Amino acid sequence: MTALKGIRVLDLGTFIAGPHCATILGEFAIAVPDVVPRLSATPGEIRWLGEGVGAQNEEIFRDLLGLKDNDIRQMRDDGII
């Protein structure tokens, strides 16, 4: 395929969950890929790119890591998070 000769394409979705990947790319003003293939009768659309970066931090800190509110507050005050 000569149209892409010399061009390297990386699929970040392979390494990072799709919605999170789209959010990260959007934070850096990188265009989000369109729906492929584009069908004439049902072209498809991207309705939501996911929540902003860090939207689940509180849930992760509390539920997954078991941190208490005062621990989270202290880490914020110390500039850790």
Buried (B, 14 or more C-beta within 10 A) or exposed (E): EEEEEEEEEEEBEEEBEEEBBBBBBBEEEEEEEEEEEEEEEEEEEEEEBBEEEEEEEEEEBBEEEEBEEEEBEEEEEEEEE
